Structure formats: structure tokens, C-alpha cells
Amino acid sequence: MHPSRRSAVPAFEVMTLLDRVAQLRAEGREVWSLCAGEPSQGAPRPVREAATRALNSGQAMGYSASFGLLELRAELAAHYRRWYDIDVDPAQIAVTTGASGAFLAIFLAAFDAGERVAVVRPGYPAYRNILGSLGCEVVELDCGPDQRYQPTVAQLAAVHAEQPLSGLVLASPANPTGTMIDAESLELLAAWCRDNKVRLISDEIYHGITFTGSVGECAWTYDRGSAVISSFSKYWGMTGWRLGWTLVPEDLVNNVDAVLGNYALCAPVLAQHAALAAFTDQSYDECEDAVREFARARDTALGLIDELGWQDVAPADGAFYLYASIKPVLGRFADSREWCFALLEDTGVAITPGLDFDAVEGGHTVRVSLAAGAATVEQALRRVIAWQQAA
């Protein structure tokens, strides 16, 4: 007997860092953690209160339909009218166990083993790892600073001409870079995908955490054949509640329903009841307060870039990350992993090495999470500056 080959996916460096952070804190060390993509504010008060009411009501928390509570899907449809001015049929909204559950369901429903799916590099590693474990061929698009870390139609067309693609995973705002794609570019990419029978998978989980004046562009504005993935984890700060959703193209509804019913039965029902309160004015107000704090943290980090001496800083249009090259300050260290672990041991500052997001160029890049707020970001980065200067 032996483990399956499909499960041999790379581990997240950030999880190793977080384990070390926990160990150092247990030893009494002071640690400034800028590595986890987790909002520090937690769920809005109305959501927490709704969870308490649901628990105290004596209501049986049995299974929901595999697509989730109809009331929640109706609230999500209203959310799409509010933010994007588009009409979405609740029957095409599937509530999932986090965005991760949505990606698994959509990938299983949309792609067969052996089909080619393009992902952006640098990008969120779970895209390629899930696709790879399902037997898909992952095609990495090298999207560097010259193109704002986002793919272009010309780039897709060139790859497609070599051998046809079946899908494209696009994220805006993106992890780890925070870059966003504008309306014109998204429309062009969506049209190219539609014309070439390439399924667009649009990761929109950071929508609302933006600094451009737009909450983000929804792919369904341009192509209802795309699959949209989103989540309560980021804007609403509900990471541990494990609740996401997907807008399911009409031709995939039955397939996604069958996959969800077999893989998860349904998303956590208590979390679904609580999430009904995520769409109240008070919840939106609390979330906007958090976004303003992320913006202050972003401005603080960008203001320290010259002192840090980093380069090729990604345009942090949204999310709560700063992605940059540390090549000028890498010094004696072999790569960003060594640099980040030495930084943590010496200073108590935890930053994620870029190798999580880019196996080719990530050896000299890092991702800083701004989710801890402006004060923590400034304290931590000033310690990084002092450490670099002392090296």
C-alpha cells in the first residue's frame, strides 16, 4: 500500500510559518504575524448574534438542500443586485463549504482529467493543487509586473494555439498580489473565453476589499457561462465559519448539485443561518470600517517601501496584501523561504515567502498580509527595516 499520487501536492509554506508563530508565542515571544490571509475583525455583530439566536432557539440544525438554504440564496441574489446591478436566479447559487468547496465542485463539474486549465503565476496555490489532484493539466501563465500580474488575451491565445485550453482561473483582486482587472479587460477576457469555448472561473472572494472606487467586476456581467466563486471569509471576516458560494452556469447546475450532494451533503447549516444577517446595513457598515483599516495598513506599507528597499511592488488595488521582490535585500540567504524563517526567528515578524505562489520566481518574492491593521503593519515593517540594515 502507498499514498495516492494525486495527493502529493505541495504543502503551504504559510501553514508551516503559522505553526512556528504559535510555538514562539507559546514560549512567550512577541510575534507580529503578517502572513495569514485572515481578517482580524471577525464576523460582524449581527452575524454573531444571529448564530446565538439560532443555537438558543432549539431549532434542529439538520441538513439543508445541497445548494443551501433558499433564504440565504435569495439574500445573495439581492446582494448581486445591490453591488453589481445584475439579476441572479437563486436556483443558480450554490452555497458551499468555503470557497474551497466551491472550487472543488466547479472543477469537478466543468473539467475532465487530462483537460488543460490555465492559472496565473504568481497565484493562489490551491488552484493548481486542486486541479492537479483531479488529473487536470495545469498551464501556468507567467504574469509579471510588466502586465500588472494579470493575464492578457494575447497570452491566452498563444497558449491556446499550442494546445487547446478548457478553462481559465482568474482572480480579481488577486492573491497574493492584490491586483484587480478593470471592466474593459475582463470583458475582453470573458469574450475570448466564450468564443473559444474556454470555461472562465472567476475568483471574486476579495470583492468589497478594494481601493479603486469599485467593489470589483463580476464576470457574470459579461458571461453567464462563467462560474463565479465568492465567500463570506474575507469581506465579512468569517474565515472559520467555512461558508462560500458559487454562481453556477446553467449547463452545470445539475452536475454541481450532484457533486455537492455526494462530497459534502451541504454547507454548515448553523453558519448558513447566521449568514442571513450578513446583508443587514449594520453588517455592511462594520465591513466597510474594516476595509478602511485595510486601506490605512496598505498606505502605511506602501509608504515604507523605499526604506525597505524592495522592488517590483504589485499594484495593491484590493484584498489586503503587498507582494514584492526582496532581491535587493536577500543577501546571504538562498531564497525567500530562508529569508522569511530567519526574519521570524530574529525579529518575531512573520511574512510569507513567495514560493507558495510562484515556484519559478517566488524564491525572491514575499507576500505581506495587511489584515492585522495599520499599527501592527508599521511596527512589524520597521523591525524588518532595522533587521535588514543590521545584516
N, C-alpha and C positions, 0 to 999 in steps of 0.2 A: 504494500500500500504506500501511497505517496500523495502529497498535496496536489491539487489540480494546477495545471499550468496557467489556467485563466486567472487564478487568484494571485499569481506572482506579480502584483502591481507594486510600484514604489510606495513606501510609507511617506507621510507628510513630515518634512523637517520641522514644521511649526509645532507638531504634536510632541516631538522629542524636546524641543525648546520649552514647551509648556510644562512637561514633566520635570525638567531641570528647574524651572521657575518655582514650581511647587516645592521641590526639595530644598531650594535655597531659603524660601520663606519659612519652611518648617524648621530650618536651622537658625532662624532669627535674622536672616539677612534682609535688608530692604531692597526691593526689586521694583523697577519701573518697566512694566510689560507693554511693549509697543508691537507685539507680534500677532495677537489674536484678532481676527476679523469679527469682533463681537461688541455691539454697542453696550456701553456701560450703564445706560439709564434704566434698562429693563423695560418690561411691558408697561403701557400706560395704566394709570389708576383704574379707569373704567373696566379694563380687561381683567385686572386682578380682582376687582370687586365682583365682576360677573362670574368668575371662576368660583369665588367663595359662595355666591348665591346658588350656583348650580350644585355645588357639593352639599350645601346645607338643605337643599330643597327635598332631598330624599329621592330625587329623580333617578331612575335607573339609567346608568351610563352604558347602555347596550350598543351594539354595532349601529353605525349609520349605513346608508347606502354607500356603495364603493366610491361614488363620486362625491360623497359628503352630504352634510345637511342641506336641504333645499333652501332653508332660510339664509344660510351663510353664502350659498352660491348666488342668491338674489342680492345680498348686500355687496358681494363682489361685482356683480353686474352694474349696480348703482355706482360703485367706485369707478368703474371704467367710464361711465357717463360723466362723472364729476371731474375726473382728471384728464381724460382724452377725448371726451365728446364722441364716443363710439358706443354703439349698441351691441351688447353681447348676450346671447341666449344662455341663461343659466344651465341649460342642458349640455352646453359645450364647455362648462367649467368643471374641472375635476380637482377637488381638494385632496392634498397628498401629505404624506409624512415628510414634511420639509420639502424644500426644493429638490433635495437629493432623490426623494421618491418620485418626483415629477420627471426628473431626467431619466431615471431608470425606466419608468413606464413609457415615456415618449420614445426613447431609444429602442426599446423592445418592440414597440408598435410600428415604428417607422422604418427600421433598418434590419436587414438580414445579415447574418455572419458573412464576412468577406466583402461587404459593400464599403466604399470609401467615403469617409466623413472628414471634412476639413475643420480644423480648430486653429485658433490664433495662438501664436507663440511670441511673447510670454502670455500665459493664460492660466486659468484655474485648472489645477492638475486633475481634478475628478472627472472633467470632460473626457480626457484621453484615457484615463484609467478605467472608467466605466465602459466606454466604447470598446476599449481593448479587451476587457474581460468578457464582453459579449461577442467577441470574434470579429468585430469591425476593423477595417484598416484605417488607422488614424493618419491623416495627412496634415502635417503642421505647416502653417503659413507663417513665414518669418516676417513679423510686423514690428519693425524697429522704430526708433524715434523719428526718422525721416517721414514716416506716414502716420505719426501720432499713435502708434501701436494698434492701429485698426486696419482691417483688410480692405483691399480695393477690388473693384470689378475686374480690372486688368489682371490682377494677381490670381483671382479665381478662374478667370477664363484660361489663363496659361496652364494652370494645374489641371483643369477640366479637359483641355485639349490633349494632354498627355495620356490621361485615362479618366473616364467619366466619374464625376463625384455623385454621390447620392444625397449628401447633406452638408450643411454648414452650421456650426455653432458660433453664434455671435453674442457678445456681451457688451452692454452699454447701460450704465457705467460699468467698466470692466474691472475685474480683479486679476492682477494686482495693480494695474496702472491708474485706475480711476478715470481713464479717458472715455469720452462719450462720442457717439456718432450722430451727426446732425441729420435733420429731416431729409435733405436732398440726397445725402449719401445712403441713408437707409432705404429710401425709395428706390434708388438705383440698384442696390444690392438685392432688395426684395424682388424687383422686376427681373433681374438677371436670373435669380434662383427659380422664379416661376417659369420663365421662358425656357430654361434648361432642365426643368424637372428635377431640381435640386431642393430638397426639403430644408427650409430655414428654421433653425431652432434658436429662438431669441431669449437670452437670459436677461431678465429685467428686474432681478431681485433687489437691485440698489436704487430703483426708481424712487424719486422723492428726496433722496440724499444727493442733491445736486447743487451746483453753484453757478449755473449758467442762466437762470431765469426760467428754465423748463424743468418739469418733473422727469423728463425723458420721453423718447419717442417710442410708441408702441408699434410693434411690427404688424399688428392687425389693422392698423390704419392703412397699410399698403398691400397686405396679402393675407387673406383669411386661410390660405393653405399652409401658412407657417404655424409653428407651435410656439406659444409664449409661456415662459416659465417665470413664476414670481414666488414671493414668500412673505410671511409675517416676521421673519427673523431680523431683517436689517432696519427698515424704516420704523417698524413698530417695536423693535428691540426684543423680539420674542424668540430668541435662538433656541432655548431649551424646551420650548413648547412643541417643537417639531411639527410645524404646520406651514405648508406651502400650497401652491395651486398651479394649474396649467390651463391655458386656453387651448382646447383641443380642436384641430381641424375636423370638419365634418366627416371626412373619409376615414378618420382614425378613432372616432368616438367608440364604436363597438369594441375595437381592439384594445384601447386603453382601459375601457370598463372591465374587460375580461382579465387583463394583466393585473390591474389594481385589486380586483376581487381575489385573485389567486395569490398574489405576493404579499398583500397587506390587509386584506378584507376591507379596511377603511383607515382613515387617518385618526389620531387620538380624539375621541369624542368630547372629552372634557375641554380640551383645547379648542375644539370647534365651537362649543357653546360660549366659551369665554371670548373668542374672536369676533362674535357678533357685536361686541361693544367696541371693537377697534375702529368702527366707522362713525363714532359719535364726534361731535365738534370738540369735546374735551380731549379725546384721544388724538385727533389730528393736531390740536394746539400743543399738546405735550410733545408729540413727534417733531413738530416744527421747532420747538425750543431746543430739542436735541440736535436738529440739523444746524441751527445757528451756532451751537457749541462746536460741532464738527467743523464748521466754516472758520471759527476762530482758531481751532487747532491747525487747520490747513494753512491759514495765513501765518501763524506762528512758525510752522515748519518751513514754509517757503522763504520766510524772512531770515532763516538761519542757513540757507543753502550755501551762500558764499563762504561763511565761516566753516561749514562742514567740508567744503572743497569737493562735493560730489558733482557729477555731470550727467548729461542726458536725462534730466528730470522729466518724467512724464507729465503732461498737462493734467493736473488733478481736477478734472471737470466735475467729478461726482464721486460717490462712495466715500470711504474715509481712509484712503491710503495715499502714500507717497512712494513712488518707485523710481529708483535712480541707480546709476553706476557709481560704485565706490573704487573704480580702477585707480584713480589718482592717489588714494589713501590705503590701498590694500597692503602695501609694504611687504613685510616678511611672510605674510600668510598666503597659503597656496590658493585659496578660493574664499568665496563669501561665507561658506559654512564654517571654516576655521575662524575667520574674522568675527562672525557673529557669536560663536561659542566663547571665544576669548574675550570679547566685549562683555558678555554676560558674566563670566567669572570675575573679570577685573573690576567692573563698574556696577553690576546689577541691572544693566539695561538690556532688555530682550528685544531683538529685531530679527525679522525673518530673512534668511538667505534666499536669494533669487533662484537657487537651484530647484526649489519647489515648483517654480512657474516656468522655467526655461532651462532645459537640460543642456542647451548649447551655449548660450550667452550668460546664463544665470550665475556662473562662477564669479562674476564681478558685479552683480547687482544685489540690491536689498529692497525689501518692502517694509515700510514703516506704517503701522496702524495708528491712526489718529483718533481712534474711538475712545481713548481714555480721557480726552479733553485737553484744552489748551495748556493748562497749568502743568499737567503731567508731561505732556509732549515737550514743553520748553525745558523743564527740569532734566528730563532724560537726554534730550539732544545736546544740552550744554555739557552734560557729563561725557557724551560721545566726543564733542569737540575737544574737551580737555584731555581725554584719553588719546585721541589722535595726535594732538600736539606734543604729548609726552612720549609718544612712540619713537 
